[in-house]
Amino acid sequence: MNDWIKVAAQLYTQQQIVKEAIKLQEDLKNKLKHLSHNNSYADGHYQFKKELRAGAIDYAAIPEFKELNLEEYRKPPITVWSLQLRVPNE
C-alpha cells in the first residue's frame, strides 16, 4: 500500500471515530436533558447548564440589504479539505 493510501485510510478511520463520538456525545447530552427535566442541574462535580442565546440575524430577510451588493464585504476565500470514501462504479 502506498503512503498516500495508507494516510488516507488512517484519516478516514479517524473521521468515522469522531463521527461516532459526536453521536454518542449528543445522545448523552439528550439523556442529561431528560434526566434534568430540561433545566440546568448540578450534582457532585458536574454542572449541566442551560443557556438561551440570541438567534442569528437573517440578513436576506432585511429589505434594505436586498438592494446592496454585499460581495464587497465578503472576506477572502478559504481552502477546505475533505476526504470521502469512493464507491466503485457498479
N, C-alpha and C positions, 0 to 999 in steps of 0.2 A: 504494500500500500504506500503510495507516495505521501510526502509530508503534507501537501495541501489537503488531500482527502482525510488524512488522519486528524489534522487540526479541525477541519470542518465537522467531522464526526464528533469530536470532543465538544465543540461549541454547540452542536445540535443537541447532544445529550444534556448538556448543562441548561440549555434553553428549556428543554422538557422538564427537568428537575425544578427549575424556577417556576414554570407554569403550574406544576403540581403543588409547589409550596404556596404560591399565591392563592390557589383554590382552597387549600387547607386553611390558610390564614383567614380568608373570607368566611369559610364555614365556621371556624372557631369564633370569629367576631360576631356572626349571626347568632350563634349559640349563647354567647355572653349577653347580647342584646335581649334575647329571650329570657335568660336567667335573671337579668336585672330589670325586667319588665319595661324595657325601652327607656330606662332612666340612667343617669350617672350612678355609679356604685363604687364603693371601696370596701376592701376586706383584706386582712393580712397585709402583705407588702404591695398590693396592687390597687390601682385606681383605674376605673373604666369611665371615661368622661365623655359626655355628650355635649357637643357644641353646635350652635347654629351659626352659619356664616352667610353673608350676603351672596346672592346668586350672581352669575356672570351677566354683564350687560350685553344685550343683543343689539349690536350696532347696526345690523342690517334692518332692524325694525324702526330705526330713527329716520324719519323722512328727510331731514336736513342732510344726513350723511349720504343719501342716495344720489344727491347732486354732486358730491365731492369725489374726486379721484383719490382714493386712499392709497394707491400704489406708491406714491411718492413718500409715504410714511412707512412703507414696508422695510423691515430690517433685511440685511443681506441674507442670501440663501445659506442653508446649512447642508452638510452632507450627512446622509443617514445610510448606514449599512444594515443589511438584514440577511439572514440565512434561512432558506426554506428547504425542505426535503423535496426533491424532484420525484414525481411519479412517472415511471416509464410509460411510453405511449402504448395503448392497448390495440 
